[in-house]
Amino acid sequence: MAIIRILVLSICVSLYQTASMTAQTPDKMGEIAKESDLQGNPPPEVIRENPDAPFIETTGIWENDEIVKSLIVIGFALIIFTLLIFRIKVQTMDAEDFIRLIVLALVICSSMYLISAGWDDQQTAPAFGILGTIAGYLLGRGSAASSSSQN
């Protein structure tokens, strides 16, 4: 519970600092513009090497599909981890079982992130190999421990 409070507090502080910085920015920008008028130096002109080359337009963050999908997956992962932490508060369980749940959720969410970020097969293959190894180790270790306790 203390971790959630610290997280919420740090988010609120960062939002407050961002809001206070943006509230002060127009006044300072006006002062900077006045100082540059006193110096009398015009801004440099941008000279394109090839005027026939297409102009690259800048787009907003929400117009890129990979970024939007990645942010959705990160939001989903945060919801899953919040529910898992809430589950440990509601129902007591062994530490090993809880770690197994957290790591498996991390493996699944990170593989979903790799897919949604738009990377190709050659970039994601090593990561999927490591994530599969971690998941197999955790699941195999849990079944070996339960079979040895039954014998």
DSSP file (Angstrom, degrees, kcal/mol; ACC not computed):
  #  RESIDUE AA STRUCTURE BP1 BP2  ACC     N-H-->O    O-->H-N    N-H-->O    O-->H-N    TCO  KAPPA ALPHA  PHI   PSI    X-CA   Y-CA   Z-CA
    1    1 A M     >        0   0    0      0, 0.0     4,-1.9     0, 0.0     5,-0.1   0.000 360.0 360.0 360.0 -34.2    0.0    0.0    0.0
    2    2 A A  H  >  +     0   0    0      1,-0.2     4,-2.4     2,-0.2     5,-0.2   0.857 360.0  55.1 -67.5 -34.1    2.9    2.3    0.7
    3    3 A I  H  > S+     0   0    0      2,-0.2     4,-2.5     1,-0.2    -1,-0.2   0.907 107.5  49.2 -64.8 -41.2    4.3    1.7   -2.8
    4    4 A I  H  > S+     0   0    0      2,-0.2     4,-2.6     1,-0.2     5,-0.2   0.903 110.9  50.2 -65.5 -40.8    1.0    2.8   -4.3
    5    5 A R  H  X S+     0   0    0     -4,-1.9     4,-2.6     2,-0.2    -2,-0.2   0.917 111.6  47.8 -63.0 -42.6    0.9    5.9   -2.2
    6    6 A I  H  X S+     0   0    0     -4,-2.4     4,-2.6     2,-0.2    -2,-0.2   0.907 112.4  49.8 -64.6 -41.4    4.5    6.8   -3.2
    7    7 A L  H  X S+     0   0    0     -4,-2.5     4,-2.0     2,-0.2    -2,-0.2   0.930 113.1  45.3 -62.9 -46.6    3.7    6.2   -6.8
    8    8 A V  H  X S+     0   0    0     -4,-2.6     4,-2.3     1,-0.2    -2,-0.2   0.900 113.6  50.6 -64.3 -40.9    0.6    8.4   -6.7
    9    9 A L  H  X S+     0   0    0     -4,-2.6     4,-2.4    -5,-0.2    -2,-0.2   0.907 110.1  49.0 -64.1 -42.5    2.4   11.1   -4.8
   10   10 A S  H  X S+     0   0    0     -4,-2.6     4,-2.2     2,-0.2    -1,-0.2   0.873 111.0  50.4 -67.3 -35.7    5.3   11.2   -7.3
   11   11 A I  H  X S+     0   0    0     -4,-2.0     4,-2.3     2,-0.2    -1,-0.2   0.915 111.3  48.7 -65.8 -42.5    2.9   11.4  -10.2
   12   12 A C  H  X S+     0   0    0     -4,-2.3     4,-2.3     2,-0.2    -2,-0.2   0.902 111.7  49.3 -64.3 -40.8    1.1   14.3   -8.6
   13   13 A V  H  X S+     0   0    0     -4,-2.4     4,-2.5     2,-0.2    -1,-0.2   0.911 111.5  48.3 -65.8 -41.8    4.3   16.1   -7.9
   14   14 A S  H  X S+     0   0    0     -4,-2.2     4,-2.3     1,-0.2    -1,-0.2   0.893 112.0  49.4 -67.3 -37.3    5.5   15.7  -11.4
   15   15 A L  H  X S+     0   0    0     -4,-2.3     4,-2.4     2,-0.2    -1,-0.2   0.892 111.4  49.8 -66.0 -38.3    2.2   16.9  -12.8
   16   16 A Y  H  X S+     0   0    0     -4,-2.3     4,-2.5     2,-0.2    -2,-0.2   0.919 111.5  48.2 -65.2 -43.2    2.4   19.9  -10.5
   17   17 A Q  H  X S+     0   0    0     -4,-2.5     4,-2.1     2,-0.2    -2,-0.2   0.898 112.2  49.3 -64.8 -39.7    5.9   20.8  -11.6
   18   18 A T  H  X S+     0   0    0     -4,-2.3     4,-2.2     2,-0.2    -1,-0.2   0.915 112.2  48.1 -65.0 -42.3    5.0   20.4  -15.2
   19   19 A A  H  X S+     0   0    0     -4,-2.4     4,-1.6     1,-0.2    -2,-0.2   0.893 112.4  48.5 -65.9 -39.4    1.9   22.7  -14.8
   20   20 A S  H  X S+     0   0    0     -4,-2.5     4,-1.1     1,-0.2    -1,-0.2   0.858 111.5  50.2 -70.3 -33.4    4.0   25.3  -12.9
   21   21 A M  H  X S+     0   0    0     -4,-2.1     4,-1.1     1,-0.2    -2,-0.2   0.895 111.3  47.5 -70.6 -39.2    6.7   25.3  -15.6
   22   22 A T  H  < S+     0   0    0     -4,-2.2    -1,-0.2     1,-0.2    -2,-0.2   0.799 107.7  57.0 -72.7 -26.2    4.2   25.7  -18.4
   23   23 A A  H  < S+     0   0    0     -4,-1.6     4,-0.3     1,-0.2    -1,-0.2   0.824 111.7  42.3 -71.7 -29.0    2.5   28.5  -16.6
   24   24 A Q  H  X S+     0   0    0     -4,-1.1     4,-1.6    -3,-0.2     3,-0.2   0.652  95.4  82.6 -88.7 -16.8    5.8   30.4  -16.4
   25   25 A T  H  X S+     0   0    0     -4,-1.1     4,-2.6     1,-0.2     5,-0.2   0.887  83.9  53.9 -62.1 -45.8    6.9   29.7  -19.9
   26   26 A P  H  > S+     0   0    0      0, 0.0     4,-2.0     0, 0.0    -1,-0.2   0.890 108.9  49.8 -60.7 -38.0    5.0   32.5  -21.9
   27   27 A D  H  > S+     0   0    0     -4,-0.3     4,-1.8    -3,-0.2    -2,-0.2   0.934 113.7  45.0 -64.0 -44.8    6.4   35.3  -19.7
   28   28 A K  H  X S+     0   0    0     -4,-1.6     4,-2.4     1,-0.2    -1,-0.2   0.875 110.4  54.5 -67.2 -36.6    9.9   34.1  -20.1
   29   29 A M  H  X S+     0   0    0     -4,-2.6     4,-2.3     1,-0.2    -1,-0.2   0.887 106.9  51.7 -64.8 -37.1    9.5   33.6  -23.8
   30   30 A G  H  X S+     0   0    0     -4,-2.0     4,-2.0    -5,-0.2    -1,-0.2   0.897 109.8  49.3 -64.4 -39.7    8.3   37.2  -24.1
   31   31 A E  H  X S+     0   0    0     -4,-1.8     4,-2.1     2,-0.2    -2,-0.2   0.890 110.3  50.5 -65.8 -39.8   11.4   38.4  -22.2
   32   32 A I  H  X S+     0   0    0     -4,-2.4     4,-2.2     1,-0.2    -2,-0.2   0.908 109.4  51.1 -64.8 -41.2   13.7   36.3  -24.5
   33   33 A A  H  X S+     0   0    0     -4,-2.3     4,-1.7     1,-0.2    -1,-0.2   0.897 109.4  50.6 -63.8 -38.8   12.0   37.7  -27.6
   34   34 A K  H  X S+     0   0    0     -4,-2.0     4,-1.3     1,-0.2    -1,-0.2   0.890 109.6  50.7 -65.9 -38.4   12.5   41.3  -26.2
   35   35 A E  H  X S+     0   0    0     -4,-2.1     4,-1.2     1,-0.2    -2,-0.2   0.893 109.1  50.6 -66.2 -39.0   16.2   40.6  -25.6
   36   36 A S  H  X>S+     0   0    0     -4,-2.2     4,-1.4     1,-0.2     5,-0.5   0.830 105.1  57.3 -70.1 -29.2   16.7   39.2  -29.1
   37   37 A D  H  <5S+     0   0    0     -4,-1.7    -1,-0.2     1,-0.2    -2,-0.2   0.857 104.0  53.9 -65.5 -33.9   15.1   42.3  -30.6
   38   38 A L  H  <5S+     0   0    0     -4,-1.3    -1,-0.2     1,-0.2    -2,-0.2   0.844 105.7  52.2 -69.0 -33.5   17.7   44.4  -28.8
   39   39 A Q  H  <5S-     0   0    0     -4,-1.2    -1,-0.2     2,-0.1    -2,-0.2   0.844  94.2-146.6 -74.5 -32.1   20.5   42.5  -30.3
   40   40 A G  T  <5 +     0   0    0     -4,-1.4    -3,-0.1     1,-0.2    -2,-0.1   0.602  47.0 139.3  79.7  12.2   19.2   43.0  -33.9
   41   41 A N      < -     0   0    0     -5,-0.5    -1,-0.2     3,-0.0    -2,-0.1  -0.802  46.3-139.0 -91.0 121.9   20.4   39.6  -35.2
   42   42 A P        -     0   0    0      0, 0.0     3,-0.1     0, 0.0    -5,-0.0  -0.427  29.4 -97.3 -74.4 154.3   17.9   37.9  -37.5
   43   43 A P        -     0   0    0      0, 0.0     2,-0.1     0, 0.0     0, 0.0  -0.391  47.5 -98.0 -67.8 149.5   17.4   34.2  -37.1
   44   44 A P        -     0   0    0      0, 0.0     2,-0.3     0, 0.0    -3,-0.0  -0.374  35.9-120.9 -69.9 147.3   19.3   32.1  -39.7
   45   45 A E        -     0   0    0     -3,-0.1     2,-0.6    -2,-0.1     0, 0.0  -0.638  21.3-120.8 -87.2 145.9   17.5   30.9  -42.7
   46   46 A V        -     0   0    0     -2,-0.3     2,-0.6     2,-0.0    -1,-0.0  -0.764  26.0-163.4 -88.1 122.5   17.2   27.2  -43.4
   47   47 A I        -     0   0    0     -2,-0.6     2,-0.3     3,-0.0     3,-0.1  -0.931   9.0-145.6-109.8 119.7   18.7   26.3  -46.7
   48   48 A R        -     0   0    0     -2,-0.6    -2,-0.0     1,-0.1     0, 0.0  -0.668   5.6-145.2 -85.0 136.5   17.8   22.9  -48.1
   49   49 A E  S    S+     0   0    0     -2,-0.3    -1,-0.1     1,-0.3    -2,-0.0   0.907  94.4  28.2 -67.3 -41.1   20.4   21.1  -50.0
   50   50 A N    >   -     0   0    0      1,-0.1     3,-1.4    -3,-0.1    -1,-0.3  -0.907  66.8-170.9-122.8 102.0   18.0   19.5  -52.4
   51   51 A P  T 3  S+     0   0    0      0, 0.0    -1,-0.1     0, 0.0     4,-0.1   0.710  85.9  60.0 -67.8 -17.6   14.8   21.6  -52.9
   52   52 A D  T 3  S+     0   0    0      2,-0.1     3,-0.1     3,-0.0    -2,-0.0   0.603  80.6 106.4 -84.2 -10.9   13.1   18.8  -54.9
   53   53 A A  S <  S-     0   0    0     -3,-1.4     2,-0.1     1,-0.1    -5,-0.0  -0.396  83.5-100.3 -68.1 143.9   13.4   16.4  -51.9
   54   54 A P        -     0   0    0      0, 0.0     2,-0.4     0, 0.0    -1,-0.1  -0.363  33.8-119.0 -67.7 144.6   10.1   15.7  -50.2
   55   55 A F        -     0   0    0     -3,-0.1     2,-0.6    -4,-0.1    -3,-0.0  -0.705  22.2-133.2 -84.5 129.7    9.5   17.6  -47.0
   56   56 A I        -     0   0    0     -2,-0.4     2,-0.3     1,-0.0    -1,-0.0  -0.744  19.2-146.2 -87.3 120.2    9.0   15.4  -43.9
   57   57 A E        -     0   0    0     -2,-0.6     2,-0.4     1,-0.0    -1,-0.0  -0.669  11.4-127.6 -86.9 138.6    6.0   16.4  -41.9
   58   58 A T        -     0   0    0     -2,-0.3     2,-0.3     1,-0.0    -1,-0.0  -0.676  26.9-159.7 -83.7 139.4    6.1   16.0  -38.2
   59   59 A T        -     0   0    0     -2,-0.4     5,-0.0     1,-0.1     2,-0.0  -0.781  20.0-101.1-116.5 161.3    3.2   14.2  -36.7
   60   60 A G    >   -     0   0    0     -2,-0.3     3,-1.1     1,-0.1     4,-0.4  -0.269  34.6-108.1 -74.7 167.0    1.8   14.1  -33.2
   61   61 A I  G >  S+     0   0    0      1,-0.3     3,-0.7     2,-0.2     7,-0.2   0.804 117.0  56.4 -67.2 -29.2    2.4   11.2  -30.8
   62   62 A W  G 3  S+     0   0    0      1,-0.2    -1,-0.3     5,-0.1     6,-0.0   0.530  96.0  65.4 -83.5  -4.4   -1.1    9.9  -31.2
   63   63 A E  G <  S+     0   0    0     -3,-1.1     2,-0.6     5,-0.0    -1,-0.2   0.590  81.2  87.3 -91.9 -11.4   -0.9    9.6  -35.0
   64   64 A N    <>  -     0   0    0     -3,-0.7     4,-2.0    -4,-0.4     5,-0.2  -0.803  66.8-154.8 -91.0 119.5    1.7    6.8  -34.9
   65   65 A D  H  > S+     0   0    0     -2,-0.6     4,-2.6     1,-0.2     5,-0.2   0.868  90.5  53.8 -64.2 -38.9    0.0    3.4  -34.6
   66   66 A E  H  > S+     0   0    0      1,-0.2     4,-2.3     2,-0.2    -1,-0.2   0.889 109.5  48.2 -65.7 -37.9    3.0    1.6  -33.0
   67   67 A I  H  > S+     0   0    0      2,-0.2     4,-2.4     1,-0.2    -1,-0.2   0.921 112.6  48.1 -68.2 -42.6    3.2    4.2  -30.2
   68   68 A V  H  X S+     0   0    0     -4,-2.0     4,-2.1     2,-0.2    -2,-0.2   0.930 113.6  47.0 -63.8 -45.2   -0.5    4.1  -29.5
   69   69 A K  H  X S+     0   0    0     -4,-2.6     4,-2.3     1,-0.2    -1,-0.2   0.904 112.0  50.9 -63.5 -40.5   -0.6    0.3  -29.4
   70   70 A S  H  X S+     0   0    0     -4,-2.3     4,-2.3    46,-0.3    -1,-0.2   0.902 109.7  49.6 -64.6 -40.4    2.5    0.2  -27.2
   71   71 A L  H  X S+     0   0    0     -4,-2.4     4,-2.3     2,-0.2    -1,-0.2   0.869 109.6  52.2 -66.7 -35.2    0.9    2.7  -24.7
   72   72 A I  H  X S+     0   0    0     -4,-2.1     4,-2.4     2,-0.2    -2,-0.2   0.918 110.5  47.9 -64.4 -43.2   -2.3    0.5  -24.7
   73   73 A V  H  X S+     0   0    0     -4,-2.3     4,-2.5     2,-0.2    -2,-0.2   0.895 111.0  50.8 -65.8 -39.4   -0.2   -2.6  -23.9
   74   74 A I  H  X S+     0   0    0     -4,-2.3     4,-2.2     2,-0.2    -1,-0.2   0.906 110.8  49.2 -64.8 -40.5    1.7   -0.7  -21.1
   75   75 A G  H  X S+     0   0    0     -4,-2.3     4,-2.0     2,-0.2    -2,-0.2   0.906 110.9  50.3 -62.2 -42.1   -1.7    0.5  -19.6
   76   76 A F  H  X S+     0   0    0     -4,-2.4     4,-2.4     1,-0.2    -2,-0.2   0.907 109.8  50.8 -61.8 -42.3   -2.9   -3.1  -19.8
   77   77 A A  H  X S+     0   0    0     -4,-2.5     4,-2.6     1,-0.2     5,-0.2   0.895 108.5  51.5 -64.0 -40.3    0.2   -4.3  -18.0
   78   78 A L  H  X S+     0   0    0     -4,-2.2     4,-2.1     1,-0.2    -1,-0.2   0.892 110.0  49.5 -64.0 -38.3   -0.2   -1.8  -15.3
   79   79 A I  H  X S+     0   0    0     -4,-2.0     4,-2.3     2,-0.2    -2,-0.2   0.924 111.3  49.3 -64.8 -43.6   -3.8   -2.9  -14.7
   80   80 A I  H  X S+     0   0    0     -4,-2.4     4,-2.2     1,-0.2    -2,-0.2   0.928 112.4  46.9 -61.9 -45.7   -2.7   -6.5  -14.5
   81   81 A F  H  X S+     0   0    0     -4,-2.6     4,-2.2     1,-0.2    -1,-0.2   0.861 110.7  52.9 -67.2 -34.0    0.0   -5.8  -12.0
   82   82 A T  H  X S+     0   0    0     -4,-2.1     4,-2.3    -5,-0.2    -1,-0.2   0.917 110.1  48.1 -64.6 -42.7   -2.3   -3.7   -9.9
   83   83 A L  H  X S+     0   0    0     -4,-2.3     4,-2.0     2,-0.2    -2,-0.2   0.877 110.9  51.1 -65.5 -37.1   -4.8   -6.6   -9.8
   84   84 A L  H  X S+     0   0    0     -4,-2.2     4,-1.6     2,-0.2    -2,-0.2   0.905 111.2  47.1 -67.3 -39.8   -2.1   -9.0   -8.9
   85   85 A I  H  X S+     0   0    0     -4,-2.2     4,-1.1     1,-0.2    -2,-0.2   0.889 111.9  51.1 -67.2 -37.9   -0.9   -6.7   -6.0
   86   86 A F  H  X S+     0   0    0     -4,-2.3     4,-1.9     1,-0.2    -2,-0.2   0.866 105.4  57.6 -64.7 -35.0   -4.5   -6.3   -4.9
   87   87 A R  H  X S+     0   0    0     -4,-2.0     4,-3.2     1,-0.2    -1,-0.2   0.890 102.6  52.5 -64.4 -38.6   -4.9  -10.1   -5.0
   88   88 A I  H  < S+     0   0    0     -4,-1.6    -1,-0.2     1,-0.2    -2,-0.2   0.820 109.5  50.7 -67.9 -28.1   -2.1  -10.6   -2.5
   89   89 A K  H  < S+     0   0    0     -4,-1.1    -1,-0.2    -3,-0.1    -2,-0.2   0.865 117.9  38.0 -73.3 -35.7   -3.8   -8.1   -0.2
   90   90 A V  H  < S+     0   0    0     -4,-1.9     2,-0.5     1,-0.2    -2,-0.2   0.919 126.0  28.8 -81.5 -46.3   -7.1  -10.0   -0.4
   91   91 A Q  S  < S-     0   0    0     -4,-3.2    -1,-0.2    -5,-0.2     2,-0.2  -0.965  79.2-131.9-123.4 126.1   -5.9  -13.6   -0.4
   92   92 A T        +     0   0    0     -2,-0.5     2,-0.3    -3,-0.1    -3,-0.1  -0.506  34.7 165.5 -75.6 144.1   -2.7  -14.8    1.2
   93   93 A M        -     0   0    0     -2,-0.2     5,-0.0    -5,-0.1    -2,-0.0  -0.960  41.3 -77.8-150.7 165.0   -0.5  -17.0   -0.8
   94   94 A D     >  -     0   0    0     -2,-0.3     4,-2.0     1,-0.1     5,-0.2  -0.280  36.7-123.8 -64.9 151.8    3.1  -18.3   -0.8
   95   95 A A  H  > S+     0   0    0      1,-0.2     4,-2.5     2,-0.2     5,-0.2   0.867 111.5  54.4 -65.3 -36.1    5.8  -15.9   -1.9
   96   96 A E  H  > S+     0   0    0      2,-0.2     4,-2.2     1,-0.2    -1,-0.2   0.906 108.7  47.7 -66.1 -41.1    7.0  -18.4   -4.5
   97   97 A D  H  > S+     0   0    0      2,-0.2     4,-2.2     1,-0.2    -1,-0.2   0.894 112.5  49.6 -65.9 -38.6    3.5  -18.6   -6.1
   98   98 A F  H  X S+     0   0    0     -4,-2.0     4,-2.5     2,-0.2    -2,-0.2   0.912 111.2  48.4 -67.3 -41.7    3.2  -14.8   -6.1
   99   99 A I  H  X S+     0   0    0     -4,-2.5     4,-2.7     1,-0.2     5,-0.3   0.898 110.2  53.0 -64.2 -39.2    6.6  -14.3   -7.7
  100  100 A R  H  X S+     0   0    0     -4,-2.2     4,-2.3     2,-0.2    -2,-0.2   0.915 110.7  47.2 -61.7 -42.8    5.7  -17.0  -10.3
  101  101 A L  H  X S+     0   0    0     -4,-2.2     4,-2.3     2,-0.2    -2,-0.2   0.924 113.7  47.3 -63.9 -44.7    2.5  -15.0  -11.1
  102  102 A I  H  X S+     0   0    0     -4,-2.5     4,-2.3     2,-0.2    -2,-0.2   0.927 114.2  46.0 -64.1 -45.3    4.3  -11.7  -11.3
  103  103 A V  H  X S+     0   0    0     -4,-2.7     4,-2.5     2,-0.2    -1,-0.2   0.898 112.9  49.4 -68.8 -39.4    7.1  -13.0  -13.5
  104  104 A L  H  X S+     0   0    0     -4,-2.3     4,-2.4    -5,-0.3    -1,-0.2   0.904 111.8  48.7 -65.9 -39.5    4.7  -14.8  -15.9
  105  105 A A  H  X S+     0   0    0     -4,-2.3     4,-2.7    -5,-0.2     5,-0.2   0.893 111.6  50.8 -64.1 -38.2    2.5  -11.7  -16.2
  106  106 A L  H  X S+     0   0    0     -4,-2.3     4,-2.4     2,-0.2    -2,-0.2   0.901 110.4  49.0 -64.9 -40.8    5.7   -9.7  -16.9
  107  107 A V  H  X S+     0   0    0     -4,-2.5     4,-2.0     2,-0.2    -2,-0.2   0.927 114.3  45.1 -63.7 -45.1    6.8  -12.3  -19.6
  108  108 A I  H  X S+     0   0    0     -4,-2.4     4,-2.1     2,-0.2    -2,-0.2   0.930 115.8  45.6 -66.3 -45.6    3.3  -12.1  -21.2
  109  109 A C  H  X S+     0   0    0     -4,-2.7     4,-2.1     1,-0.2    -1,-0.2   0.876 112.8  50.3 -68.1 -36.9    3.1   -8.3  -21.1
  110  110 A S  H  X S+     0   0    0     -4,-2.4     4,-2.2    -5,-0.2    -1,-0.2   0.877 110.5  49.3 -71.0 -34.8    6.6   -7.8  -22.4
  111  111 A S  H  X S+     0   0    0     -4,-2.0     4,-1.8    -5,-0.2    -2,-0.2   0.883 110.7  50.8 -69.1 -36.2    6.1  -10.2  -25.3
  112  112 A M  H  X S+     0   0    0     -4,-2.1     4,-2.5     2,-0.2    -2,-0.2   0.889 109.9  51.3 -64.1 -37.7    2.8   -8.3  -26.1
  113  113 A Y  H  X S+     0   0    0     -4,-2.1     4,-2.0     2,-0.2    -2,-0.2   0.914 107.6  51.7 -64.9 -42.5    4.8   -5.1  -26.0
  114  114 A L  H  <>S+     0   0    0     -4,-2.2     5,-1.0     1,-0.2     4,-0.3   0.886 113.0  45.7 -61.8 -38.2    7.4   -6.4  -28.4
  115  115 A I  H ><5S+     0   0    0     -4,-1.8     3,-1.0     1,-0.2    -2,-0.2   0.922 114.9  46.0 -70.2 -44.0    4.7   -7.4  -30.8
  116  116 A S  H 3<5S+     0   0    0     -4,-2.5   -46,-0.3     1,-0.2    -2,-0.2   0.730  99.1  69.4 -75.0 -21.1    2.8   -4.2  -30.6
  117  117 A A  T 3<5S-     0   0    0     -4,-2.0    -1,-0.2    -5,-0.2    -2,-0.2   0.642 109.3-117.4 -73.8 -12.4    5.9   -1.9  -30.9
  118  118 A G  T < 5 +     0   0    0     -3,-1.0     2,-0.2    -4,-0.3    -3,-0.1   0.712  58.0 153.1  89.2  21.2    6.3   -3.0  -34.5
  119  119 A W      < -     0   0    0     -5,-1.0    -1,-0.2     1,-0.1     2,-0.0  -0.527  40.8-118.9 -81.3 153.6    9.6   -4.8  -34.4
  120  120 A D     >  -     0   0    0     -2,-0.2     4,-1.7     1,-0.1     3,-0.5  -0.217  30.2 -93.3 -86.9-179.6   10.3   -7.5  -37.0
  121  121 A D  H  > S+     0   0    0      1,-0.2     4,-1.9     2,-0.2    -1,-0.1   0.847 120.7  55.2 -65.0 -37.0   11.1  -11.2  -36.4
  122  122 A Q  H  4 S+     0   0    0      1,-0.2    -1,-0.2     2,-0.2    -3,-0.0   0.821 111.0  45.5 -69.2 -28.9   14.9  -10.8  -36.4
  123  123 A Q  H  4 S+     0   0    0     -3,-0.5     4,-0.4     1,-0.1    -1,-0.2   0.831 119.2  39.5 -80.9 -32.8   14.7   -8.2  -33.6
  124  124 A T  H  X S+     0   0    0     -4,-1.7     4,-2.7     1,-0.1     5,-0.2   0.638  93.2  83.8 -93.7 -14.5   12.3  -10.0  -31.4
  125  125 A A  H  X S+     0   0    0     -4,-1.9     4,-2.1     1,-0.2     5,-0.1   0.920  93.0  45.2 -59.7 -47.5   13.5  -13.6  -31.8
  126  126 A P  H  > S+     0   0    0      0, 0.0     4,-2.1     0, 0.0    -1,-0.2   0.903 114.2  50.0 -63.3 -37.4   16.3  -13.4  -29.1
  127  127 A A  H  > S+     0   0    0     -4,-0.4     4,-2.7     1,-0.2    -2,-0.2   0.913 110.4  49.1 -66.8 -41.1   13.9  -11.7  -26.7
  128  128 A F  H  X S+     0   0    0     -4,-2.7     4,-2.6     1,-0.2    -1,-0.2   0.859 108.9  54.8 -65.9 -33.5   11.2  -14.3  -27.2
  129  129 A G  H  X S+     0   0    0     -4,-2.1     4,-1.9    -5,-0.2    -2,-0.2   0.928 111.4  43.2 -63.2 -44.6   13.8  -17.0  -26.6
  130  130 A I  H  X S+     0   0    0     -4,-2.1     4,-2.3     2,-0.2    -2,-0.2   0.918 115.0  49.1 -67.9 -42.9   14.8  -15.5  -23.3
  131  131 A L  H  X S+     0   0    0     -4,-2.7     4,-2.3     1,-0.2    -2,-0.2   0.895 111.7  49.5 -64.6 -39.2   11.2  -14.9  -22.2
  132  132 A G  H  X S+     0   0    0     -4,-2.6     4,-2.6     2,-0.2    -1,-0.2   0.876 109.8  51.9 -65.5 -37.6   10.2  -18.4  -23.2
  133  133 A T  H  X S+     0   0    0     -4,-1.9     4,-2.3     2,-0.2    -2,-0.2   0.915 110.4  47.8 -64.3 -43.3   13.2  -19.8  -21.2
  134  134 A I  H  X S+     0   0    0     -4,-2.3     4,-2.3     2,-0.2    -2,-0.2   0.932 114.1  46.5 -63.4 -45.8   12.2  -17.8  -18.1
  135  135 A A  H  X S+     0   0    0     -4,-2.3     4,-2.6     1,-0.2     5,-0.2   0.915 113.2  49.1 -65.0 -42.2    8.5  -19.0  -18.4
  136  136 A G  H  X S+     0   0    0     -4,-2.6     4,-2.6     1,-0.2     5,-0.2   0.890 110.8  50.7 -64.2 -39.1    9.5  -22.6  -18.9
  137  137 A Y  H  X S+     0   0    0     -4,-2.3     4,-2.5     2,-0.2     5,-0.2   0.931 112.6  45.8 -63.9 -45.5   11.9  -22.5  -16.0
  138  138 A L  H  X S+     0   0    0     -4,-2.3     4,-1.7     2,-0.2    -2,-0.2   0.925 117.1  43.1 -65.6 -43.8    9.2  -21.1  -13.7
  139  139 A L  H  X S+     0   0    0     -4,-2.6     4,-1.7     2,-0.2    -2,-0.2   0.895 116.6  47.5 -70.4 -38.4    6.5  -23.5  -14.8
  140  140 A G  H  X S+     0   0    0     -4,-2.6     4,-2.1    -5,-0.2    -2,-0.2   0.879 110.9  51.4 -68.8 -38.3    8.9  -26.5  -14.8
  141  141 A R  H  X S+     0   0    0     -4,-2.5     4,-1.8    -5,-0.2    -1,-0.2   0.869 109.6  50.5 -67.0 -36.5   10.2  -25.7  -11.4
  142  142 A G  H  X S+     0   0    0     -4,-1.7     4,-1.7    -5,-0.2    -1,-0.2   0.885 111.8  46.2 -69.3 -38.5    6.7  -25.4   -9.9
  143  143 A S  H  X S+     0   0    0     -4,-1.7     4,-1.9     2,-0.2    -2,-0.2   0.853 111.8  51.6 -74.1 -32.7    5.6  -28.8  -11.3
  144  144 A A  H  X S+     0   0    0     -4,-2.1     4,-1.8     2,-0.2    -2,-0.2   0.877 110.2  49.5 -69.0 -36.4    8.8  -30.5  -10.1
  145  145 A A  H  X S+     0   0    0     -4,-1.8     4,-1.4     1,-0.2    -2,-0.2   0.886 112.1  47.4 -69.4 -37.6    8.4  -29.1   -6.6
  146  146 A S  H  X S+     0   0    0     -4,-1.7     4,-1.0     1,-0.2    -2,-0.2   0.857 111.9  49.7 -73.2 -33.3    4.7  -30.3   -6.5
  147  147 A S  H  X S+     0   0    0     -4,-1.9     4,-1.1     1,-0.2    -1,-0.2   0.842 109.8  51.0 -73.7 -31.9    5.6  -33.8   -7.8
  148  148 A S  H  < S+     0   0    0     -4,-1.8    -1,-0.2     1,-0.2    -2,-0.2   0.820 108.5  52.1 -73.5 -29.5    8.4  -34.2   -5.2
  149  149 A S  H  < S+     0   0    0     -4,-1.4    -1,-0.2     1,-0.2    -2,-0.2   0.768 106.4  54.4 -76.5 -23.6    6.1  -33.2   -2.4
  150  150 A Q  H  <        0   0    0     -4,-1.0    -1,-0.2     1,-0.2    -2,-0.2   0.806 360.0 360.0 -77.2 -28.9    3.5  -35.8   -3.5
  151  151 A N     <        0   0    0     -4,-1.1    -1,-0.2     0, 0.0    -2,-0.2   0.458 360.0 360.0 -81.1 360.0    6.0  -38.7   -3.4
